[in-house]
Amino acid sequence: MKRISLLSVATVLLASSCRQEDLVIYTPTATSLAAANGRYAPPVQTFTLNLGQAQTLRTNGGATISFKANSLVLPNNALATGTATLRVRELHSVGDLLLAGMHTDVAYFNNQLLVSAGEYNVQAWQGSTRLRWSSQFVGTAAPAAGLTTLSAPVPTAGLDTTRMFLWALPLAPNAGVRAAADSVGWQPALQGGQSQWAAVRANGGYYNVNFPLDTISWLNFDQYWRPANNSNWTWAQVRVPVGATETRVYLRPVGYTSLSRTFATADPTLWRNHLPEGTDTQVIVQQLRDGQLYFGTARYVWRQNSIYTPDLQLRTAAEIAQLMQQL
């Protein structure tokens, strides 16, 4: 009986020590911001292709990609045959952009910022070999029968009122970007190598374009941000806590699907960029410190030479992803 009583007491003590409020949930140490965010970024959608057949594929976001039979080639320009896999990633919201590590910055670091109606990355692979569109199926100025086309739904919010254009993000860093720009910016997708760059017209609730590149890369439906026109662009800084192994600082004009990255300075706690004076700005900061994730946002009126210091809170990757998608 004594043994039974002791066992009973031990059981009661164990149960009381494991109350819900006493449980400690272990969070693995983060290795990078890309790894932490990538788990919650819009997934890569995959489609199996019969390369000898014309096909139209529809993405989860409502876009369609259409192409003729025998329109993909190998790196040596030989016709690709058999089957392949089309990998598609689409970004539609500010949260999508943040989680995927993307932006709407213009190349060449000028006084312009873009507003996105959707960013698309389309890659065709045959095993470990990356395919590309045959030049005969891309590159005209307007959608035409028989060419590889992308039709993307027009967003219901987050846009400006200016004309829409098609942009491309190079796969390799662009030598024309000034040294202060630590990331490649979007450039006009000049269709067919022409000097003209036509606006993209909405038709039936979709933006319709031909793929303008002979390689498969990021494409973006973007318009110039109207408040930036003829504005007085001024520089300011964002202060972040010391000791981070990785920091990302973004600026967003409130209400727009627009996101500009800031640039590091000689002081690791200060990041800088420029916006028009008086812009209603959302500052978004994410840090990795000692294997832990910190995140914060704050809203400011952009003023020349100001230093903004948003409050960062310790968060899990899942919490940060949820907060990003609420922006």
C-alpha positions as CSV (number, residue, x, y, z in Angstrom):
1,M,0.0,0.0,0.0
2,K,2.8,2.3,0.8
3,R,4.3,1.8,-2.7
4,I,0.9,2.5,-4.3
5,S,0.4,5.7,-2.3
6,L,3.9,7.0,-3.3
7,L,3.1,6.2,-6.9
8,S,-0.2,8.0,-6.7
9,V,1.5,11.1,-5.1
10,A,4.1,11.0,-7.9
11,T,1.4,10.8,-10.5
12,V,-0.4,13.8,-9.0
13,L,2.8,15.8,-8.8
14,L,3.7,15.0,-12.4
15,A,0.2,16.0,-13.6
16,S,0.3,19.3,-11.7
17,S,3.7,20.1,-13.1
18,C,2.5,19.8,-16.7
19,R,-0.3,22.3,-16.6
20,Q,-1.0,24.0,-19.9
21,E,0.3,27.4,-18.7
22,D,3.6,25.8,-17.6
23,L,4.4,24.2,-20.9
24,V,7.5,25.5,-22.7
25,I,7.2,25.4,-26.5
26,Y,10.6,25.0,-28.1
27,T,11.3,27.2,-31.1
28,P,14.2,26.1,-33.3
29,T,16.9,28.6,-33.9
30,A,16.5,30.5,-37.2
31,T,19.4,30.2,-39.6
32,S,18.4,33.0,-42.0
33,L,15.6,35.4,-42.8
34,A,15.1,33.7,-46.2
35,A,14.7,30.3,-44.6
36,A,12.3,31.6,-41.9
37,N,10.1,33.5,-44.4
38,G,10.4,31.0,-47.2
39,R,8.4,28.4,-45.3
40,Y,5.4,30.7,-45.5
41,A,6.0,32.4,-48.9
42,P,3.6,31.6,-51.8
43,P,4.6,28.2,-52.9
44,V,6.0,27.2,-56.3
45,Q,3.2,25.7,-58.3
46,T,4.2,22.8,-60.6
47,F,2.6,21.7,-63.9
48,T,3.6,18.7,-65.9
49,L,3.9,19.5,-69.6
50,N,3.6,17.4,-72.8
51,L,6.0,19.5,-74.9
52,G,4.4,18.3,-78.1
53,Q,1.0,19.7,-77.2
54,A,-0.4,23.2,-77.0
55,Q,-1.5,24.0,-73.5
56,T,-3.1,26.6,-71.3
57,L,-2.4,26.4,-67.6
58,R,-4.2,28.2,-64.8
59,T,-2.5,29.3,-61.6
60,N,-3.9,29.4,-58.1
61,G,-4.0,33.2,-58.3
62,G,-6.2,33.1,-61.5
63,A,-3.5,33.8,-64.1
64,T,-3.2,31.7,-67.3
65,I,-0.1,30.8,-69.3
66,S,-0.7,29.6,-72.9
67,F,1.7,28.3,-75.4
68,K,1.9,26.3,-78.6
69,A,3.3,22.8,-79.0
70,N,7.1,22.6,-79.5
71,S,7.7,26.1,-78.1
72,L,10.4,25.2,-75.6
73,V,14.1,24.6,-76.5
74,L,17.2,23.2,-74.8
75,P,20.2,25.5,-73.9
76,N,21.7,24.6,-77.3
77,N,18.5,25.7,-79.1
78,A,17.5,22.2,-80.0
79,L,13.8,21.4,-79.7
80,A,12.9,20.0,-76.3
81,T,10.7,16.9,-76.6
82,G,8.9,14.6,-74.2
83,T,7.7,16.0,-70.9
84,A,8.9,18.8,-68.7
85,T,7.8,20.6,-65.5
86,L,6.7,24.3,-65.4
87,R,7.3,26.0,-62.1
88,V,5.3,29.1,-61.4
89,R,5.5,31.4,-58.4
90,E,3.1,34.4,-58.2
91,L,3.2,37.3,-55.7
92,H,0.1,39.5,-55.3
93,S,0.3,41.3,-52.0
94,V,2.8,43.3,-49.9
95,G,3.0,40.2,-47.6
96,D,3.8,38.0,-50.6
97,L,6.6,40.3,-51.6
98,L,8.1,40.4,-48.1
99,L,7.9,36.7,-47.6
100,A,9.6,36.0,-50.9
101,G,12.2,38.7,-50.4
102,M,11.0,40.8,-53.4
103,H,10.4,44.5,-54.0
104,T,9.2,47.1,-56.5
105,D,12.4,49.1,-56.9
106,V,13.3,50.6,-60.2
107,A,16.8,49.8,-61.6
108,Y,19.4,52.6,-61.8
109,F,18.4,54.0,-58.4
110,N,16.4,57.0,-59.7
111,N,13.6,59.0,-58.1
112,Q,10.9,56.5,-59.0
113,L,9.0,53.7,-57.3
114,L,6.7,51.1,-58.8
115,V,3.3,49.8,-57.8
116,S,2.8,46.1,-58.5
117,A,-0.2,44.3,-60.0
118,G,1.5,41.0,-59.7
119,E,5.0,39.5,-60.0
120,Y,5.4,36.2,-61.8
121,N,8.4,33.8,-62.0
122,V,7.9,31.1,-64.6
123,Q,10.6,28.4,-65.2
124,A,10.5,25.3,-67.3
125,W,12.7,22.4,-66.4
126,Q,13.4,19.0,-67.9
127,G,15.1,17.1,-65.1
128,S,18.1,19.3,-64.1
129,T,18.1,21.2,-67.4
130,R,16.4,24.6,-67.6
131,L,14.5,25.2,-70.8
132,R,13.6,28.5,-72.4
133,W,11.0,29.7,-74.8
134,S,11.9,29.5,-78.5
135,S,12.5,33.0,-79.9
136,Q,9.8,32.4,-82.6
137,F,7.2,32.2,-79.8
138,V,8.0,35.4,-77.9
139,G,8.7,39.1,-78.4
140,T,5.9,40.9,-80.2
141,A,4.6,44.2,-78.9
142,A,1.0,43.0,-78.4
143,P,-0.6,39.6,-77.6
144,A,-0.9,37.5,-80.7
145,A,-2.2,34.1,-81.6
146,G,0.4,31.3,-81.5
147,L,2.8,33.1,-79.1
148,T,3.5,32.4,-75.4
149,T,1.1,34.5,-73.4
150,L,0.5,35.5,-69.8
151,S,-2.9,36.7,-68.7
152,A,-3.0,38.1,-65.1
153,P,-6.0,39.2,-63.2
154,V,-6.3,43.0,-62.5
155,P,-6.1,43.5,-58.7
156,T,-9.1,45.1,-57.0
157,A,-7.0,47.3,-54.7
158,G,-3.5,48.6,-54.0
159,L,-2.9,50.2,-57.4
160,D,-2.3,53.7,-58.7
161,T,-4.0,55.4,-61.6
162,T,-1.1,55.5,-64.0
163,R,-0.5,53.3,-67.0
164,M,0.6,49.7,-66.5
165,F,3.8,48.3,-68.1
166,L,5.5,45.0,-68.1
167,W,8.9,44.8,-66.3
168,A,11.6,42.2,-66.0
169,L,14.1,41.4,-63.3
170,P,17.5,40.3,-64.6
171,L,18.9,37.0,-63.4
172,A,22.3,38.5,-62.9
173,P,23.2,41.8,-61.2
174,N,23.0,44.8,-63.5
175,A,26.3,46.7,-63.8
176,G,24.3,49.9,-64.4
177,V,22.9,49.9,-60.9
178,R,24.8,52.3,-58.7
179,A,26.9,50.9,-55.9
180,A,24.5,52.0,-53.2
181,A,21.9,49.7,-54.6
182,D,22.5,46.3,-53.1
183,S,19.8,44.6,-55.1
184,V,18.9,44.5,-58.7
185,G,16.0,46.7,-59.7
186,W,13.2,46.2,-62.2
187,Q,13.8,47.2,-65.8
188,P,11.4,47.7,-68.8
189,A,10.6,44.5,-70.6
190,L,11.3,45.7,-74.1
191,Q,9.4,43.3,-76.2
192,G,11.3,41.9,-79.2
193,G,14.3,44.2,-78.6
194,Q,12.3,47.2,-79.8
195,S,13.0,50.7,-78.6
196,Q,9.2,51.2,-78.1
197,W,7.7,50.1,-74.8
198,A,4.0,49.8,-75.0
199,A,1.6,50.1,-72.0
200,V,-0.3,47.0,-71.0
201,R,-4.1,47.5,-71.4
202,A,-6.6,45.7,-69.2
203,N,-9.1,43.7,-71.1
204,G,-11.9,41.8,-69.5
205,G,-10.4,42.1,-66.1
206,Y,-7.0,40.8,-67.2
207,Y,-3.6,42.1,-68.3
208,N,-2.6,40.2,-71.4
209,V,1.0,40.1,-72.7
210,N,3.3,37.9,-74.6
211,F,6.5,36.7,-72.9
212,P,9.0,39.2,-74.1
213,L,12.2,37.3,-73.2
214,D,14.1,34.4,-74.7
215,T,14.9,33.3,-71.1
216,I,12.5,32.6,-68.3
217,S,12.7,35.1,-65.4
218,W,10.7,37.3,-63.2
219,L,8.0,39.4,-64.9
220,N,6.1,42.2,-63.2
221,F,3.0,44.2,-64.0
222,D,3.9,47.6,-62.6
223,Q,2.9,51.2,-62.9
224,Y,4.8,54.3,-61.7
225,W,3.7,55.5,-58.4
226,R,1.8,58.8,-59.1
227,P,2.7,60.7,-55.9
228,A,6.4,60.4,-56.9
229,N,5.9,62.5,-60.0
230,N,7.5,65.9,-59.7
231,S,8.0,65.4,-55.9
232,N,10.9,66.5,-53.7
233,W,12.7,63.3,-52.9
234,T,14.5,63.5,-49.6
235,W,16.7,61.1,-47.6
236,A,16.0,59.8,-44.2
237,Q,17.2,56.8,-42.1
238,V,15.8,53.9,-40.0
239,R,17.5,52.9,-36.8
240,V,17.5,49.2,-35.9
241,P,18.9,47.4,-32.8
242,V,22.5,46.4,-32.7
243,G,23.9,42.9,-32.9
244,A,21.8,41.5,-35.7
245,T,23.3,38.9,-38.1
246,E,20.8,39.8,-40.7
247,T,18.5,42.8,-41.2
248,R,15.8,43.7,-43.7
249,V,14.3,47.2,-43.8
250,Y,11.5,48.1,-46.2
251,L,9.6,51.3,-47.0
252,R,6.0,51.2,-48.2
253,P,3.8,54.1,-49.3
254,V,0.7,53.4,-47.2
255,G,-2.2,51.9,-49.2
256,Y,-0.1,50.7,-52.2
257,T,1.2,47.3,-53.3
258,S,4.6,48.9,-53.4
259,L,7.8,48.0,-51.5
260,S,11.2,49.6,-51.5
261,R,14.3,48.2,-49.8
262,T,16.7,50.4,-47.9
263,F,20.4,50.4,-48.1
264,A,23.0,49.7,-45.4
265,T,25.3,52.4,-44.2
266,A,28.7,52.3,-42.4
267,D,26.7,52.2,-39.2
268,P,25.1,48.7,-39.0
269,T,22.2,50.1,-37.0
270,L,21.3,52.7,-39.7
271,W,19.6,52.0,-43.0
272,R,18.7,54.7,-45.5
273,N,16.7,55.5,-48.6
274,H,14.7,58.3,-50.1
275,L,11.0,59.1,-50.7
276,P,9.1,62.2,-51.5
277,E,8.9,64.6,-48.6
278,G,5.7,64.2,-46.6
279,T,5.0,60.6,-47.8
280,D,2.7,58.6,-45.5
281,T,5.2,55.7,-45.0
282,Q,5.1,52.4,-43.4
283,V,8.5,51.2,-42.2
284,I,8.9,47.4,-42.0
285,V,11.8,45.8,-40.2
286,Q,12.8,42.2,-39.7
287,Q,16.0,41.0,-37.9
288,L,17.8,37.9,-37.0
289,R,19.6,38.2,-33.7
290,D,21.2,35.3,-31.8
291,G,19.1,32.8,-33.8
292,Q,15.8,34.6,-32.8
293,L,13.5,36.6,-35.1
294,Y,12.3,40.1,-34.4
295,F,9.7,42.1,-36.4
296,G,8.1,45.5,-36.2
297,T,6.3,48.1,-38.3
298,A,5.5,51.7,-37.7
299,R,3.9,54.5,-39.7
300,Y,5.6,57.8,-40.2
301,V,5.4,61.0,-42.2
302,W,8.6,61.0,-44.3
303,R,10.8,64.0,-43.4
304,Q,14.2,64.9,-44.7
305,N,17.2,63.8,-42.5
306,S,14.8,62.2,-39.9
307,I,15.8,59.0,-38.1
308,Y,12.9,56.6,-37.5
309,T,13.1,53.9,-34.8
310,P,10.2,51.3,-35.0
311,D,9.8,49.0,-32.1
312,L,10.7,45.4,-32.8
313,Q,9.2,42.4,-30.9
314,L,10.4,38.8,-30.6
315,R,8.2,36.7,-32.8
316,T,8.0,33.2,-34.3
317,A,8.3,32.8,-38.1
318,A,4.6,31.9,-38.2
319,E,3.6,35.0,-36.3
320,I,5.8,37.2,-38.6
321,A,4.2,35.6,-41.7
322,Q,0.8,36.4,-40.4
323,L,1.6,40.0,-39.6
324,M,3.2,40.5,-43.0
325,Q,0.1,39.2,-44.8
326,Q,-2.0,41.6,-42.8
327,L,-0.2,44.6,-44.2
